[in-house]
Amino acid sequence: MRRKLIGYVIEKSGYSQRRACRLVRVNRSTLRYLRREQPFNDALRMRIREIALKRIHYGFRRVHAVLRREGWAAGIDRVKRLYRLEGLKLRPKQRKRRRSDV
């Protein structure tokens, strides 16, 4: 959002990048930052989805444990983020109804 705002200020007013960043109160390093995409995220996402669909009662913590056993070098925060990006969530357990003895 801020990048778009800075781009707009530069385009409309003709200000330099430095001046536009100062005006919007954003560090220039924020504007120049390029996010590196992790190369194995897609494969990891597919594997997380496979595990979660195979074992529907596994949340992201148990999925992470399975991945560690399989040799994936992924931290729990990354697994949690990818788990949520896939739209997965642990299904709540159905409560057992107690039968009355009347």
HELIX and SHEET records of a PDB file:
HELIX    1   1 ARG A    2  SER A   13  1                                  12    
HELIX    2   2 GLN A   17  VAL A   24  1                                   8    
HELIX    3   3 ARG A   28  ARG A   32  1                                   5    
HELIX    4   4 ASN A   41  LYS A   54  1                                  14    
HELIX    5   5 PHE A   60  GLU A   70  1                                  11    
HELIX    6   6 ILE A   76  LEU A   85  1                                  10    
END                                                                             
